[in-house]
Amino acid sequence: QVQLVESGGGLVQPGGSLRLSCAASGSIFSIKVMGWYRQAPGKQRELVASITSGGSTNYADSAKGRFTISRDNGKNTFYLHMNSLKPDDTAVYYCQIMGLGGLYWGQGTQVTVSS
């Protein structure tokens, strides 16, 4: 069974930084896209950043210039580096992998930006 586990969330002050990790286990065939989503209470889940198997990246406008998505070559592991964090970034962050067999989601990790 495929499992995705996020880590690295926590409480950080405005302007601070965090690095989120997503580690996948199990058999995932033909990975197309790895991505990070976030969801705040009462809000819709939104795509924050994604990276394709070829290395192309895409970012939400709110993340451009502050967040960086990357992947670990040879492993089903990828990251979200978040800099210059704002209170509006507070949300549960979920990692996702799109593979040949379908979509796989992690359980989420809480990021809270507050002074």
C-alpha distances in whole Angstrom, upper triangle without the diagonal:
4,6,10,13,17,20,23,25,28,31,34,37,38,38,36,33,29,26,23,20,16,14,10,8,6,7,9,12,16,16,19,19,18,20,21,22,24,25,28,29,31,30,28,24,26,25,26,25,23,23,22,21,25,26,28,27,28,29,30,34,34,32,34,36,34,30,29,25,24,22,21,22,20,17,14,16,19,22,24,28,30,34,36,34,36,36,35,31,30,27,23,22,18,17,15,14,15,14,14,11,13,13,10,12,13,15,18,21,24,27,31,34,37,40
4,7,10,14,17,20,22,25,29,31,34,35,35,33,29,26,23,19,16,13,11,7,6,4,6,7,11,14,13,15,15,14,16,17,18,21,22,26,27,29,27,25,22,23,21,22,21,19,19,19,18,22,22,24,24,25,26,27,31,30,28,30,32,30,27,25,21,21,18,18,19,17,14,11,13,15,18,21,24,26,30,33,31,33,33,31,28,27,24,21,19,15,13,11,10,12,11,13,10,11,10,7,9,10,12,15,18,22,24,28,31,34,37
4,7,10,13,17,18,21,25,27,31,32,32,29,26,23,20,16,14,10,8,6,5,7,9,10,13,16,14,17,16,14,15,15,17,18,20,23,24,26,25,23,20,21,20,21,20,19,19,19,19,22,22,24,23,24,24,25,29,28,26,28,30,28,24,23,20,19,17,17,19,17,14,11,12,14,16,18,22,24,27,30,28,30,30,29,25,24,21,18,16,13,11,10,10,13,13,15,13,13,11,8,8,7,9,12,15,18,21,24,27,31,34
4,7,10,14,15,18,22,24,27,28,28,26,23,19,16,13,10,6,6,4,7,9,11,11,14,16,13,16,14,11,12,12,13,15,17,20,22,24,23,21,18,18,17,17,17,16,16,17,17,21,20,21,20,21,21,22,26,25,23,25,27,24,21,19,16,16,14,15,17,16,13,9,9,11,12,14,18,20,24,26,24,26,26,25,22,21,18,15,12,9,7,8,8,12,13,16,14,13,11,7,6,5,7,9,12,15,17,21,24,27,30
4,7,10,12,15,19,21,24,26,26,23,20,16,14,10,8,6,5,6,9,12,15,14,18,19,17,19,16,13,13,12,14,15,17,19,21,24,22,21,18,19,18,17,17,17,18,19,19,23,21,23,21,22,22,22,26,24,22,25,26,23,20,19,16,16,15,15,18,18,14,11,10,11,12,13,16,18,22,24,22,24,24,24,20,19,17,13,11,9,8,10,11,15,16,20,18,17,14,11,9,5,7,8,9,13,15,19,21,25,28
4,7,8,12,15,17,21,22,22,19,16,13,11,7,5,4,7,9,12,15,18,17,20,21,18,19,16,13,12,10,12,12,14,17,19,22,20,20,16,17,16,15,15,15,16,19,19,22,21,22,20,20,19,20,23,21,19,22,23,20,16,16,14,14,14,15,18,18,15,12,10,10,9,10,13,14,18,21,19,21,21,20,17,16,14,10,8,7,7,10,12,16,18,21,21,19,16,12,10,6,7,6,6,10,11,15,18,21,24
4,6,9,13,15,18,20,20,17,14,10,9,6,5,7,8,12,14,18,21,20,23,24,21,22,19,16,14,12,14,14,16,18,20,23,22,22,19,19,18,16,16,17,18,21,22,24,22,23,21,22,20,21,24,22,19,22,22,19,16,16,15,15,15,15,19,20,16,14,11,11,10,10,12,13,17,19,17,19,20,20,16,15,14,11,10,10,10,13,16,19,21,25,24,23,19,16,13,10,10,8,6,9,10,14,16,19,22
4,7,10,11,15,17,17,13,11,7,6,5,6,9,11,15,18,21,24,23,26,27,23,24,21,17,16,13,15,14,16,17,20,23,22,22,19,19,18,16,16,18,19,22,23,25,23,24,21,21,20,21,23,20,18,20,20,17,14,15,14,15,15,16,20,21,18,17,13,12,10,9,10,11,13,16,14,17,17,18,15,14,13,12,10,12,12,16,18,22,24,28,27,25,22,19,16,13,13,10,7,9,9,12,13,16,19
4,7,9,13,14,15,12,10,7,8,6,9,11,14,17,20,23,26,25,28,28,25,25,22,18,16,13,13,12,14,14,16,20,19,20,17,17,17,15,16,18,20,23,25,27,24,25,22,22,19,19,21,19,17,20,20,16,14,15,15,17,18,19,23,24,21,19,16,14,12,11,11,11,13,15,12,14,14,15,12,10,10,9,8,11,12,16,19,22,25,29,28,26,22,20,16,13,12,9,5,5,5,8,10,13,16
4,7,10,13,14,11,10,8,10,10,12,15,17,21,23,27,29,28,32,32,28,29,26,22,19,16,16,14,15,15,16,20,20,21,19,20,20,18,19,21,24,27,28,31,28,28,25,24,22,22,23,20,18,21,21,18,16,18,18,20,21,22,26,28,25,23,20,18,15,14,13,12,14,15,12,14,13,15,12,10,10,10,11,14,16,20,23,26,29,32,32,29,26,23,20,16,15,12,8,6,5,6,8,11,13
4,7,10,12,10,10,9,12,13,16,18,21,24,27,30,33,32,35,35,32,32,28,25,22,18,18,16,16,15,17,20,20,22,20,21,21,19,21,24,26,29,31,33,30,30,27,26,23,22,23,20,18,22,21,18,17,19,20,22,24,25,29,31,28,26,23,21,18,16,15,13,13,14,11,12,11,13,11,9,11,12,13,16,19,22,26,29,32,35,35,32,29,26,23,20,18,15,11,8,6,5,6,7,9
4,7,8,6,7,8,11,13,16,19,22,26,29,32,34,33,36,36,32,32,28,25,22,19,19,16,17,16,18,22,21,23,21,21,21,18,20,23,25,29,31,32,29,29,25,25,22,21,22,18,17,19,19,15,15,17,19,21,23,25,29,31,28,27,23,21,18,15,13,11,11,10,8,9,9,12,11,10,12,14,14,18,20,23,27,30,33,36,36,34,30,28,24,22,21,17,13,11,8,6,5,6,8
4,6,5,8,10,14,16,20,23,26,29,32,36,38,36,39,39,35,34,31,27,25,21,21,18,19,18,20,23,22,24,23,23,23,20,22,25,27,31,33,34,31,30,27,26,23,22,22,18,17,20,18,15,16,19,21,23,26,28,31,34,31,30,27,24,20,17,15,12,11,9,8,8,8,12,11,11,14,16,17,21,23,26,29,32,36,39,39,37,33,31,28,25,24,20,17,14,11,8,5,5,5
4,5,9,11,15,17,20,23,27,30,33,37,38,37,39,38,34,34,30,27,24,20,20,18,19,17,19,22,21,23,22,21,21,18,20,24,26,30,32,33,30,29,25,24,20,19,19,15,15,17,16,13,14,18,20,23,26,28,31,34,32,31,27,24,20,17,15,11,10,7,5,5,6,10,10,10,14,17,17,21,23,26,29,32,35,39,39,36,33,31,28,26,25,21,18,15,12,9,6,6,7
4,7,10,14,16,20,23,26,30,33,36,38,36,38,37,34,33,29,26,23,20,20,19,20,19,22,25,23,24,23,22,21,18,19,23,25,28,31,31,28,27,23,22,19,19,18,15,14,15,13,10,12,15,18,21,24,26,30,32,31,30,26,23,19,16,13,10,7,4,5,6,9,12,11,13,16,18,18,22,23,26,29,32,35,38,39,36,33,31,28,26,26,22,19,17,13,12,9,10,10
4,7,11,13,17,20,23,27,30,34,36,34,36,36,32,31,28,24,22,19,20,18,20,19,22,25,23,25,23,22,21,18,19,22,24,27,29,30,27,26,23,22,19,19,19,16,14,16,14,11,12,14,17,19,22,24,27,30,28,27,23,21,17,14,11,8,6,5,5,8,11,13,11,12,15,17,17,20,21,24,27,30,33,37,37,35,31,29,26,24,24,20,17,15,12,11,8,10,10
4,7,10,14,17,20,23,27,30,32,30,33,32,28,28,24,21,19,16,17,16,19,19,22,25,23,24,22,20,19,16,16,19,20,24,26,27,23,23,20,20,17,18,18,15,13,15,13,9,9,11,14,16,18,20,23,26,24,23,20,17,13,11,7,5,4,6,6,10,12,14,11,12,15,16,15,17,18,21,24,27,30,33,34,32,28,26,24,21,22,18,15,14,11,11,10,12,13
4,7,10,13,16,20,23,27,29,27,30,29,26,26,22,19,17,14,15,14,17,17,21,24,22,22,20,19,18,15,15,17,19,22,24,25,22,22,19,19,17,18,19,16,13,16,15,11,10,11,12,14,16,17,21,24,21,20,17,14,10,8,6,5,7,9,8,12,13,15,11,12,13,13,12,14,15,19,21,24,27,31,31,29,25,23,20,18,18,15,12,11,9,10,10,13,15
4,7,10,13,17,20,23,25,24,26,26,22,23,19,16,14,12,14,14,17,19,22,25,23,23,20,19,17,14,13,15,16,19,21,22,19,20,17,18,16,17,19,17,14,16,15,12,10,9,10,11,12,14,17,20,17,17,13,10,7,6,4,6,9,12,11,15,16,17,13,14,14,14,11,13,13,16,18,21,24,28,28,26,23,21,18,16,17,14,11,12,10,13,13,17,19
4,7,10,13,17,20,22,21,23,23,20,20,17,13,12,9,12,12,15,17,20,23,21,20,17,16,15,12,12,13,15,18,19,21,18,19,16,17,16,17,19,17,14,17,17,14,11,10,9,10,12,13,17,19,16,14,11,8,5,5,6,8,11,14,13,16,17,17,13,13,13,11,9,10,9,13,15,18,21,25,25,23,20,17,15,12,13,10,8,10,9,13,14,18,20
4,7,10,13,17,19,18,20,21,17,18,15,12,11,10,13,14,17,19,22,25,23,22,19,18,16,14,13,13,14,17,17,19,17,19,17,18,17,19,21,20,17,19,19,17,13,12,10,10,10,10,14,15,12,11,7,6,5,7,9,11,15,18,17,20,21,20,17,17,15,13,10,10,8,11,13,17,18,22,22,21,18,15,13,11,12,11,10,12,12,16,18,21,24
4,7,10,13,15,14,17,18,14,16,13,10,10,9,12,14,16,19,22,24,23,21,18,17,15,14,13,13,13,15,15,18,17,18,16,17,17,19,22,21,18,20,21,19,15,14,11,11,9,10,13,14,11,8,6,5,6,9,12,14,18,21,19,22,23,22,18,18,16,13,10,9,6,9,10,13,15,19,19,17,14,12,10,8,10,10,10,13,14,18,20,24,26
4,7,10,13,12,15,17,14,16,14,11,12,12,15,17,20,22,25,27,26,24,21,20,18,18,16,15,15,16,16,19,18,20,19,20,21,22,26,25,22,24,25,22,19,17,14,13,10,10,13,12,9,6,5,7,9,12,15,18,21,24,23,26,26,26,22,22,20,17,14,12,9,10,10,14,15,18,18,17,15,12,11,9,12,12,13,16,18,21,23,27,30
4,7,9,9,12,14,11,14,13,11,12,13,16,18,21,24,26,28,26,24,21,21,19,19,17,16,15,16,15,18,18,20,19,21,22,23,27,26,24,25,27,25,21,19,16,14,12,11,13,12,8,5,6,9,12,15,18,20,24,27,26,28,29,28,24,24,21,18,15,13,10,10,9,12,12,15,14,14,12,9,10,9,12,13,15,18,20,24,26,30,33
4,7,8,12,14,13,16,16,14,16,17,19,21,24,27,29,31,29,27,24,24,22,23,21,19,18,18,17,21,21,23,23,24,25,27,31,30,27,29,30,29,25,23,19,18,15,14,15,13,10,7,9,12,15,18,21,24,28,31,29,32,32,31,28,27,25,21,19,16,13,13,11,14,13,15,14,15,14,11,12,11,14,16,17,21,23,27,30,33,36
4,6,10,13,13,16,17,15,18,19,21,24,26,29,31,32,31,29,25,26,24,25,23,21,20,19,18,21,22,24,24,26,27,29,33,33,30,32,33,32,28,26,22,20,17,16,17,14,12,9,12,15,18,21,25,27,31,34,33,35,35,34,31,30,27,24,21,18,15,14,12,14,12,13,12,13,13,11,13,13,16,18,20,24,26,30,33,36,39
4,6,10,10,14,15,15,18,20,22,25,27,31,32,34,32,30,26,26,24,25,23,21,19,18,16,19,21,23,24,25,27,29,33,33,31,32,34,32,29,26,22,21,17,17,16,14,12,10,13,16,20,23,26,29,32,36,34,36,37,35,32,32,29,26,23,20,17,15,12,13,10,11,10,12,13,11,14,15,18,21,23,27,29,32,35,38,41
4,7,7,10,12,12,15,17,20,23,25,29,31,32,30,27,24,23,21,22,20,17,16,14,13,16,18,20,20,22,24,26,30,30,28,29,31,30,26,24,20,18,15,15,15,13,11,9,12,14,18,20,24,27,30,33,32,34,35,33,30,30,27,24,21,18,14,12,9,9,6,8,7,9,10,9,12,14,17,19,22,25,27,31,33,37,40
4,6,9,12,13,16,19,21,25,27,31,33,34,32,29,25,25,22,24,21,18,16,14,12,15,17,19,20,22,24,27,30,31,29,30,32,31,27,25,21,19,16,16,15,13,13,11,14,16,20,22,26,28,32,35,34,36,37,35,32,33,30,27,24,20,17,14,10,9,6,6,7,9,11,12,15,17,21,22,25,28,30,34,36,39,43
4,6,9,11,15,18,21,24,27,31,33,34,31,28,25,24,21,22,20,16,14,11,9,12,14,16,18,19,22,25,28,30,27,28,29,29,26,23,19,18,15,16,14,13,13,11,15,16,19,22,25,28,31,34,33,35,36,34,31,32,30,27,24,21,17,14,10,9,5,5,8,10,12,13,16,18,22,23,26,29,30,34,36,39,42
4,6,8,11,15,17,21,24,27,30,31,28,25,22,21,18,19,16,12,11,8,6,10,12,13,15,16,19,21,25,26,24,24,26,26,22,20,16,15,12,13,13,12,11,9,12,12,16,18,21,24,27,30,29,32,33,31,27,29,26,24,20,17,14,11,7,6,4,7,9,10,10,11,13,16,19,20,22,26,26,30,32,36,39
4,7,10,14,16,20,23,26,29,30,27,24,20,19,16,17,14,10,9,6,5,8,10,11,12,13,16,19,22,24,22,22,24,24,21,18,15,14,13,15,14,15,14,12,14,13,16,17,21,23,26,29,28,30,32,29,26,28,25,23,20,17,14,11,8,6,6,8,11,10,10,12,14,17,20,21,23,26,26,30,31,35,38
4,6,10,13,16,19,23,26,27,24,21,17,15,12,13,10,7,6,4,6,9,9,9,10,11,13,15,19,20,18,18,21,21,17,15,12,12,11,13,14,15,14,11,12,11,13,14,17,19,23,26,25,26,28,26,23,24,22,20,17,14,11,8,6,5,7,10,12,11,10,11,12,14,18,18,20,22,23,26,27,31,34
4,7,10,14,17,21,24,25,22,19,16,14,11,11,9,6,5,6,8,11,10,10,10,11,12,14,18,19,16,17,19,18,15,13,9,9,8,11,13,14,12,9,9,8,10,11,14,16,20,23,22,24,25,23,20,21,19,17,13,11,7,6,5,6,9,13,14,12,10,10,10,12,15,15,16,19,19,23,24,28,31
4,7,10,14,17,20,21,19,16,12,11,7,8,6,4,6,9,11,13,12,12,9,9,10,11,15,15,13,15,17,16,12,11,8,10,10,13,15,17,15,12,11,9,9,9,13,14,17,20,19,20,22,19,16,18,15,14,10,8,6,5,6,8,12,15,16,14,11,10,10,11,14,13,14,16,16,20,21,25,28
4,7,10,14,17,19,16,14,10,9,6,6,5,6,9,12,15,17,15,14,11,11,10,10,14,13,11,14,16,14,11,11,8,11,12,15,18,19,17,14,12,9,9,7,11,12,15,17,16,17,18,16,13,14,12,10,7,6,5,6,9,11,15,18,19,16,13,12,10,10,12,10,11,13,13,16,17,21,25
4,7,10,14,15,12,10,7,5,4,5,7,9,12,15,18,20,18,17,14,12,11,10,13,12,11,14,17,15,12,13,12,14,16,19,21,23,20,17,16,13,12,10,13,13,16,18,16,16,17,14,11,12,9,8,6,5,6,8,11,13,16,20,20,17,13,12,10,10,11,9,11,12,12,15,17,20,24
4,7,10,12,9,9,6,6,7,7,10,12,16,19,21,23,21,20,17,15,13,11,14,12,11,15,17,15,13,15,14,17,18,21,24,26,23,20,18,16,14,12,14,13,16,17,14,14,13,11,9,9,6,5,4,6,9,11,14,16,20,23,23,20,16,15,12,11,11,9,9,9,9,12,14,17,21
4,7,8,6,6,4,6,9,10,13,16,19,22,25,27,25,24,20,18,16,14,16,14,14,18,20,18,16,18,18,21,22,25,28,29,26,23,21,19,17,15,17,16,18,19,16,15,13,11,10,9,5,5,7,8,11,13,17,19,22,25,25,21,17,17,13,13,12,9,10,10,10,12,14,17,21
4,6,5,7,8,9,12,13,16,19,22,25,28,30,28,27,23,21,18,15,17,14,15,19,21,19,18,20,20,23,25,28,31,32,29,26,24,22,20,17,19,17,19,19,15,14,11,9,9,7,4,6,9,11,15,17,21,22,26,29,28,25,21,20,17,16,14,12,12,10,10,10,12,14,18
4,5,8,10,12,15,16,20,22,26,28,31,33,32,30,27,24,22,19,20,18,19,23,25,23,21,24,24,27,28,31,34,35,32,29,27,25,23,21,22,20,22,22,18,16,14,12,12,10,8,9,12,14,17,19,23,25,28,31,30,26,23,22,18,18,15,13,14,11,12,12,14,16,19
4,7,10,12,16,17,21,23,27,29,32,34,33,31,28,25,22,19,21,19,20,24,26,24,23,26,26,29,30,33,36,37,34,31,29,27,26,23,25,23,25,24,21,18,16,13,14,13,11,12,14,16,19,21,24,25,29,32,30,27,23,23,20,20,18,16,17,15,16,16,17,19,22
4,7,9,12,14,17,20,24,26,29,31,29,28,24,21,19,16,17,15,17,20,23,21,20,23,23,26,28,31,33,35,32,29,27,25,23,21,23,20,22,22,19,17,15,12,12,12,9,11,13,14,17,18,22,23,26,29,28,25,21,21,18,18,17,15,16,15,15,15,17,19,22
4,6,10,12,16,17,21,23,26,28,27,25,22,19,17,14,16,15,16,20,23,21,20,22,21,24,26,29,31,33,30,27,25,23,22,20,22,20,23,23,20,19,17,14,14,13,11,11,12,13,15,16,19,20,23,26,25,21,18,18,16,17,16,15,16,16,16,17,19,21,25
4,7,9,12,14,18,20,23,25,24,22,19,16,15,12,15,14,15,18,21,19,17,19,18,21,22,25,28,29,26,23,22,20,19,17,19,18,21,21,19,18,17,14,13,13,10,9,9,9,12,12,15,16,20,23,22,18,15,15,13,13,13,12,14,14,14,16,18,21,25
4,6,9,11,15,18,21,23,21,19,16,13,11,9,11,11,11,14,18,17,15,16,15,18,20,24,26,28,25,22,21,18,17,15,17,16,19,19,17,16,16,13,12,13,10,11,10,10,11,12,15,16,19,22,22,19,15,16,14,15,15,13,15,15,15,17,18,21,24
4,6,8,11,14,17,19,17,15,12,9,8,7,10,10,10,12,16,15,12,13,12,15,17,20,23,24,22,19,18,15,14,12,15,14,17,19,17,17,18,15,12,14,12,12,10,9,10,10,12,13,17,20,21,17,14,14,13,14,16,14,15,16,15,18,19,22,26
4,7,11,14,17,19,16,14,11,8,6,5,9,8,7,9,12,11,9,10,9,13,15,19,21,24,22,19,17,14,12,9,11,11,13,15,13,14,15,13,10,12,11,12,9,10,10,11,14,15,19,22,23,20,16,16,14,15,16,14,14,15,13,16,16,20,23
4,7,10,14,15,12,11,7,6,4,6,10,10,8,9,12,11,8,8,6,10,12,16,18,20,19,17,15,11,10,8,10,11,14,16,15,17,18,16,13,16,14,14,11,11,10,10,12,13,17,20,21,19,16,16,15,15,17,15,16,17,16,18,19,22,25
4,7,10,11,9,8,6,5,7,9,13,14,11,12,14,14,11,9,7,9,10,14,15,18,16,14,13,10,10,9,12,14,17,19,19,20,22,20,17,19,17,16,13,12,10,9,10,10,14,17,18,16,14,14,14,15,18,16,17,19,18,21,22,26,29
4,7,8,6,5,4,7,9,12,15,17,14,14,16,16,12,10,7,7,8,11,12,15,14,12,12,9,10,11,13,15,18,21,21,23,25,23,20,22,21,20,16,14,12,11,10,11,13,16,18,17,15,15,15,16,20,18,19,22,21,24,25,28,31
4,5,5,5,7,9,12,15,18,20,17,17,19,19,16,14,10,10,10,12,12,14,14,12,13,11,13,14,17,19,22,25,25,27,29,26,23,25,24,22,19,17,14,12,10,9,11,13,16,15,14,15,16,18,21,21,22,25,24,28,28,32,35
4,6,8,10,12,16,19,22,23,21,20,22,22,19,16,13,11,9,11,10,11,12,11,12,11,14,16,19,21,24,27,27,30,31,30,26,28,26,25,21,19,15,13,10,10,10,12,15,15,15,15,17,19,22,22,24,26,26,30,31,35,37
4,6,9,12,16,19,22,24,21,20,21,22,19,16,13,12,11,13,11,13,14,14,15,14,16,17,19,22,25,28,28,30,33,31,28,30,28,27,23,22,18,16,14,13,14,15,19,18,18,19,21,22,26,25,26,29,28,32,32,36,39
4,6,10,13,17,19,21,18,17,18,18,16,12,10,8,8,11,10,13,14,14,13,12,13,14,16,19,21,24,25,27,29,28,25,27,26,25,21,20,17,16,14,14,15,18,20,20,19,19,20,21,25,23,24,26,26,29,29,33,35
4,7,10,14,16,18,16,14,16,17,15,12,10,10,11,14,14,17,17,16,16,14,14,15,16,18,20,23,24,26,28,26,23,26,25,24,21,20,17,16,15,14,16,18,21,20,19,20,21,22,25,24,25,26,25,28,28,32,35
4,7,10,13,15,12,11,13,14,11,9,7,9,11,14,15,18,18,16,15,12,12,12,13,15,17,20,20,22,24,22,20,22,22,21,18,17,15,14,14,14,17,20,22,20,18,19,19,20,23,21,22,23,22,25,25,28,31
4,7,9,12,10,9,11,13,11,9,9,11,13,17,18,21,21,19,18,14,14,12,14,15,17,19,19,20,22,20,17,20,20,20,17,16,15,14,15,15,18,20,23,20,18,19,19,20,22,20,21,22,21,23,23,27,30
4,6,8,6,6,9,10,8,8,9,12,15,19,20,23,22,20,18,15,14,11,12,12,14,15,15,16,19,16,14,17,17,17,14,15,14,15,16,17,20,23,25,22,19,20,19,19,21,19,19,20,18,20,20,23,26
4,5,5,6,10,10,9,11,12,15,18,22,24,26,25,23,21,17,16,13,14,13,14,15,14,15,16,14,12,15,15,16,14,15,15,16,17,18,22,25,26,23,20,21,19,20,21,19,19,19,17,19,18,22,25
4,5,5,9,10,10,13,14,18,21,24,26,29,28,26,24,21,19,15,16,14,14,14,14,14,16,13,13,16,16,18,17,18,18,19,21,22,25,28,30,27,24,24,23,23,25,22,22,21,19,20,19,22,24
4,6,9,8,9,12,14,18,21,24,27,30,28,26,24,20,18,14,14,12,12,11,11,10,12,10,9,13,14,16,15,17,18,19,22,23,26,30,31,27,24,24,22,22,23,20,19,18,16,16,15,18,20
4,6,5,5,8,10,14,17,21,23,26,25,23,21,17,14,11,10,8,9,10,10,11,13,11,9,13,13,15,13,15,15,17,19,21,24,28,29,26,23,23,21,20,22,18,18,17,14,16,15,18,20
4,5,6,8,11,14,18,21,23,26,26,24,22,18,15,12,12,10,10,11,12,13,16,14,13,16,17,19,17,18,18,19,21,22,25,29,30,28,25,25,23,23,25,22,21,21,18,19,18,21,23
4,6,8,11,14,18,21,23,27,26,25,22,19,16,13,11,10,9,9,11,13,17,15,14,18,19,21,18,20,20,22,23,25,28,31,33,30,27,27,26,25,27,23,22,22,19,20,18,21,22
4,7,10,13,17,20,23,26,25,24,21,17,14,10,8,6,5,6,8,10,14,13,11,14,16,18,16,18,18,20,22,24,27,31,32,30,26,26,24,23,24,21,19,18,15,16,14,17,19
4,7,10,14,17,19,23,21,20,17,13,10,7,5,5,6,9,9,12,15,14,11,14,15,16,13,15,14,17,18,21,24,27,28,26,23,22,20,19,21,18,16,16,14,16,15,18,20
4,7,10,13,16,19,18,17,14,11,8,6,5,7,9,12,12,15,18,17,14,17,17,17,14,15,14,16,17,19,22,25,27,25,22,21,20,19,21,18,17,18,16,18,18,21,23
4,7,11,13,16,15,14,11,7,6,5,6,9,12,15,15,18,20,19,16,18,17,17,13,13,11,12,13,15,18,21,23,21,19,18,17,16,19,16,16,18,16,19,19,23,25
4,7,9,13,12,11,9,6,5,7,8,11,14,18,18,21,23,22,19,21,20,19,16,15,12,13,13,16,17,21,22,21,19,18,17,17,20,18,18,20,19,22,22,26,28
4,6,9,8,8,6,4,6,9,11,15,17,21,21,24,26,25,22,23,22,20,17,15,12,13,12,14,15,18,20,19,18,16,16,16,19,18,18,21,20,24,25,28,31
4,6,6,7,6,6,8,12,13,17,20,23,24,27,29,28,24,26,24,23,19,18,14,15,14,16,17,20,21,21,20,18,18,17,20,20,20,22,22,26,27,30,32
4,6,8,8,9,12,15,17,20,23,27,27,30,32,31,28,29,28,26,22,21,17,17,15,17,16,19,21,21,20,19,20,20,23,23,23,26,26,29,30,34,36
4,7,9,11,14,17,19,23,26,30,30,33,35,34,30,31,30,27,24,22,18,18,15,17,16,18,19,21,20,19,20,20,23,23,24,27,28,31,32,36,38
4,5,8,12,15,18,21,24,28,28,31,32,31,28,28,27,24,21,19,15,15,13,15,14,17,18,19,18,16,17,16,20,20,21,24,25,28,30,33,36
4,7,11,14,17,20,23,27,26,29,30,29,25,26,24,21,18,15,12,11,9,12,11,14,15,15,14,12,13,13,16,17,18,22,22,26,28,32,34
4,7,11,13,17,20,24,23,26,27,26,22,23,21,19,15,13,10,11,10,13,14,17,18,17,16,13,13,12,15,15,15,19,19,23,25,28,31
4,7,10,13,17,20,20,22,24,23,19,20,19,17,13,12,9,10,10,13,15,18,19,18,16,14,13,12,15,14,14,17,17,21,22,26,28
4,6,10,13,17,16,19,21,20,16,17,17,15,12,11,9,11,12,15,18,21,22,21,18,16,14,13,15,13,13,15,14,18,19,22,25
4,6,10,13,12,15,17,17,13,14,14,13,10,11,9,12,14,17,19,23,24,22,19,17,15,14,16,13,12,13,12,15,16,19,22
4,7,10,10,14,16,16,13,15,15,15,12,14,13,16,18,20,23,27,28,26,23,21,19,17,19,16,14,15,12,15,15,18,20
4,7,7,10,13,13,10,12,13,14,12,14,14,17,19,22,25,29,30,27,24,22,20,18,19,16,14,13,10,12,11,15,17
4,5,9,12,13,11,13,15,17,15,18,18,21,23,26,29,32,33,31,28,26,24,22,23,19,17,16,13,13,11,14,16
4,7,10,11,10,13,15,18,17,20,21,24,26,28,32,35,36,34,30,29,26,25,25,21,19,17,13,13,10,12,13
4,7,8,6,9,12,14,14,17,19,22,24,27,30,34,34,32,28,27,24,22,22,18,16,14,10,9,7,9,11
4,5,5,8,11,14,15,18,20,23,26,29,32,36,36,33,29,28,25,23,23,19,17,14,11,9,6,8,10
4,5,6,9,13,14,18,20,23,27,29,33,36,36,33,29,28,25,23,22,18,16,13,10,7,5,6,9
4,5,8,12,13,16,19,21,25,27,31,34,34,31,27,26,23,22,21,17,16,13,10,9,8,10,13
4,6,9,10,13,15,18,22,24,28,31,31,28,24,23,20,19,18,14,13,10,8,7,7,10,13
4,7,9,13,16,19,22,25,28,32,31,28,24,23,19,18,16,13,11,8,5,5,5,8,12
4,6,9,13,16,19,22,25,29,28,25,21,19,16,14,13,10,8,6,6,7,9,12,16
4,7,10,13,17,20,23,26,25,22,18,16,13,11,9,6,5,4,6,9,12,14,18
4,7,10,14,17,20,23,23,20,16,14,11,9,9,5,5,6,7,10,13,16,20
4,7,10,13,16,20,19,16,12,10,7,6,7,4,7,9,11,14,17,20,24
4,7,10,13,17,16,14,11,8,6,5,8,7,9,12,13,17,19,23,26
4,7,10,13,13,10,7,6,5,7,10,10,13,16,17,20,22,26,30
4,6,10,10,8,6,5,7,9,13,13,16,19,20,24,26,29,33
4,7,8,6,5,7,9,12,16,16,19,22,23,27,29,32,36
4,5,5,6,8,11,14,18,19,22,25,26,30,32,36,39
4,6,8,11,14,17,21,22,25,29,30,34,36,39,43
4,7,9,13,16,19,21,24,28,29,33,35,39,42
4,7,10,14,17,18,22,25,27,30,33,36,40
4,7,10,13,15,18,21,23,26,29,32,36
4,7,10,12,15,19,21,24,27,30,34
4,7,8,12,15,17,21,23,27,30
4,6,9,12,15,18,21,24,28
4,7,10,13,16,20,23,26
4,7,10,13,16,19,23
4,7,10,13,16,19
4,6,10,13,16
4,7,10,13
4,6,10
4,7
4
